């Protein structure tokens, strides 16, 4: 009976990481997340995709939104399937909808949302009083 309960109530892991808008923040956070996912024993099949999603969501927050940015990760392991949720919250849009950042080459930017969409099982955005949260779930099969 106890073994059955243990499989029903697997431990979930959570991490919250404020990310300052400084040069080198995204690669530093990627390294930290990589170590954290290894510590949590996240399925190797989704680790690389997860790191890319973290990079894209954070970069989006830095380029298009007001600081601060906060990264939240949660890992819910399961029997044969686990879910990693990546969330990035920022303080809201830096410029009016549809306006591009000044001096940004459109050939070098604008693919992040497509990348997240391609890698995530589910993804979305919540607008709230504190700003905007973009999230993506990566699920192991």
Buried (B, 14 or more C-beta within 10 A) or exposed (E): EEEEEEEEEEEEBEBEBEBEBEEEBBEEBBEBBBEBBEEBEBBEEBBEBBBBBBBBBBBBBBBBBBBBBBBBBBBBBEEEEBBBBBBBBBBBBBEEEEEEEEEEEEEEBEEBBEBBEEBBEEBEEEEEEEBBBBBBBBBBE
